[in-house]
Amino acid sequence: MQRNSWRIAVAWLVAGMMWAQVAQAQGGPEAGPYRFFLPLLQRSSIPWTASNQFGYEGRDNHSAGTPVFEWIEIQGTGTEITNSDWHSAWDGMGRWVGPFSLGFYFPYYDSQFNGLYVYDSGMVRFEFDSFAINALYKLTMSGHIDPSVTHIYIEHQLSPDRFVVEYRNLGMFDSVATADFEIVLYPSGQVVLQYLRVDDQDPTRFVVGLGGYLGADPLVYPRQPQAGRVVQFTYPSQPNHTYPPDDERWFIQTLTAMAYTTELDTILLDASESVPQTLFVGGAYGGLMRSYDSGRTLSFVTPRYAGESDASGTRSDALAPDYGKTGVVFAAGEAGLYRSANRGNSWARLVGPGMGLNSVVVSPTYVMDRTLAVSARSGVWMSTDAGLTWENRFPAVGADFVVGVRFSPDYSHDRTLWAYTWKGMSFRSVDGGESWQALALPGSVSDLQPAPDYAVSHSIYFVAKNEFKVYGLYHGGDGGDDWQSLSALGWSFRALVMSPNFATDRTMYAVGTNLASLARSSDGGRNWQPFDQGVTPNTLALAFAIHPATGRMFGLWIANGNKNTQMFSREAAGSAWSLETDWSPNLMTMQAGVSVDKQGVVTIIASHYRTETEGRTWQDISSLIQGHSFVAASLSPAFSADGIGLGLDGGRIWRTTDGGQSWKPQTMGTTEPHSGQQFLSLSPGFATDRTAFAASAGGVLRTTDAGASWQTVLSGGAPTVTTTPDYGKDQTVFTVSTSVFPNKLRRSTDGGITWTDLPLQRDVNMVVVSPTYGLDHTVYQAGNMSTGGGLWRSTDTGMTWMQVLAAPGGAAEALVLHPAYCSNPSMLYGAHLPPSIWQSSDGGATWWPGDAGKLDGSFYSSTFYVAAVDRMYQANSWGLWWRKMGWTTVPGDPDCLLHPTP
């Protein structure tokens, strides 16, 4: 994604005042931290056109191609919003009412909405925390309209299909000036603002335009609206990006199961897909992850709000029934209840922490009734406005609390729902939660599911357990008034899943029983058979989901003594399960070795694993290195041809010459093996000059025979070492000495024979040389916060330095530069605390967070990043991560190539 040099951020402040913070173009003077832009509003007959990064185009009716002024009068036909309709609260933007159904799905930025909220301040919103369209936002300290003169109408019209909001005599208590205007929305995403009359001539009292997604990327009309003015905003046919863009997200290819164990226990599917691939995986402490490829790779979309720490304690999640169009997903946990309208890319918090939320469920007719329910320590809370307001419909009693809520599939007609508590009690409501009746059931309730055909059968199924935790399945008629024991499910049980076609096939599934990790019944729960053919033997099923349209199934299992989490899929008519992902390797390493051959096959060696499938399958090579793991590994640039790779295990240097199929430890001169080797740097010409350097606790070692023998060229601890891209010509090497305090940065220009101390006296963790060092003489170093570290840059081979980024709360661990740095000076910078990655596209002059898709804490371990093809990889104790980088080189400019593919 291309970053525009003008970066605009607009904050809609709760005091009813709008400010704009404008970042100037690169090299230009800085703007003040806050600057009024409203005085820029002016009368003008000069055509106005503008666009924003997302691709929206704006114009007024002084510009070509804009519809002429054509007032749409709905006073006599529309629905009037009366003074009693307004919500009593004032959220800083005015009073509001809604949501109102639009009658169609309206695209706005990277989301779609079928309802909106109307504000008495001259604007509409699709989300409580964002998405404002301002037609005439009146800046007053009171923030309230004068209801004695103001009238507001709404109407959905056909031919053409559109939704109209009309404001008549909008006036404030502190002003006699009024205005008539309207907001018109079309299914195409087009927004038209029309002004019939504007009495107020004070330009500081108007805000017109599109508020950006969560305050980012707005498009503001910089003039004062006048009578007869039309302002139009057109939705782009090809939006430039989403928020945050998927090409800037981190994906985890291999997930260390020990980080989650049984905490991955929900699977949510996009019911609109004809070929099911989109799914969410979540659970307590594991956060919420999203996959677009049936679970083969995942990206964390864990809720995070307004700079707060992430809500990794997500206990429950749910997709709206219209998720395929709107991208609406909910997540509940200790940090509160969150709602996303863009597939989990970003979130708005609906309920804060303190309620002790256990689960969130949506009404099966949520598209129409906007109803949600959450179970909490304090009872059952319900919302009928998509989570904007809440009411405790069933307060918890004593030490017992509600752990689950279920809606009737026919909720819109029967208003029935059930709740069950931590102590196993069950309750039913037939009036939408207004009143509740206790149900008598033998044993404590562990799970309950109404039959999909409940509207006809009135059947509900309860899983009950006795004091010895022996589980049994019961069928309840009449919604739970009388019960019949169906079968015993054994000593363990996680969930009961009903077939979408239960009315005809009578099929249900039990997750985790004494019969099998997954069992199936085809007669309504009376008899059961194992349903885990193809799954790793002796495993525990965690979660199971069925796509309602195609019948494709997905399941999570834990294998090998709760060490390996595996995802399987199975077609509706399939005879066995197929492995999608085996999340198992713990890739705790400082450096991973990566090689890309001419056919694009990527080989990665990290810790004691090897893969040629970019992490889908792994070979355990620990037996080849005597049970050790590599702290660092590096592969020859010609690895596919010469098969040479090097690895450090903390005490020895290992060498392979057959592509990693066998390894031999190497001697290092006359001294005992150094301990604590941490880093390897191969000469760019390694394939011919056979030169490499190793950083160790004992110093810097060098080989000139591809690792067959080593000599110490600098004594004392060295955590890092790196050669220049032109090492074959300039023989230049950089390293850090830790035998002195503070650490010293040192340089050799004769291949490590002699060394020069550079003047920077700071603790240094890593040194990175520009890919075009021979042209720009640029070196970066990452240091510790305790000594004023962060990221520093030198443009004179390390003689003088300038800080380009302060360490954000911790030590700077790593730095990666774009391979075509001379033409695209972008970089990524790793740190300890969130945001754990900072990103720059202008050589370090400006920065923004680059850790989208990461879970806070997933960079805590010592890490190192490696680049290959168009991806960047990171191997650490969480597994193997990757991210698309869009890295390209400039044709005909070999100086911009880092290491050409052999």
Protein Blocks (a to p, Z undefined) as FASTA:
>chain_A
ZZdfbdcdddddfkopacddddddehiacddfbdcfklmpccdfbdcddddfkopacddf
kbghiacdddddfklmmccddfklpcfbdghjacceddddehiacdehjbdcfbdcddfe
opacfbfkgoiacfblccdfklpacfklgccdddddehiaddddddehiacfkbcbdcdd
dddddfkopacdddfbdfblcfklcccddddeehiaiaddfbdcdehiacdddddfbdfb
dcddfklcccdfbdcfklnmmmlccdcddfkbmbdfbdcdddehklpaddfegolaccdf
bdceehiacdfkbfbdcddfklmmnopacdddfkoccddfegolaccdfbdchjlpabdc
ddfklmmnopacdddfkbccddfegolaccdfbdcehjbdcfbdcddfklmmnopacddd
fkopacddfegomaccddddedjdfbdcddfklmmnopacdddddfkopacddddeehia
accdfbdebjbdfbdcddfklmmnopacdehiakbmbdcdfehomaccdfkehiaghiac
fbdcddfklopacddddeehhlaccdddddfkbcbdcdfbdcfbacbdfbdcddddfkop
acddehjaccfegomaccdfklmngopacfbdcddfklmmnopacddehjaccddfehop
accdddehjbdcdehiabdcddfklmmnopacdddfkbccddfegopaccdfbgcjdfbd
cddfklmmnopacdddfkbccddddddfehomaccddfbdcddfbdcddfklmmnopacd
dddfklopajdddfeholaccdfbdcehiacfbdcddfklmloccdddddfbdcfbdcdf
ehomaccdfkehiaehilmpccddddehjbccdddfkbccdddehiacdehilklpcbdc
ZZ
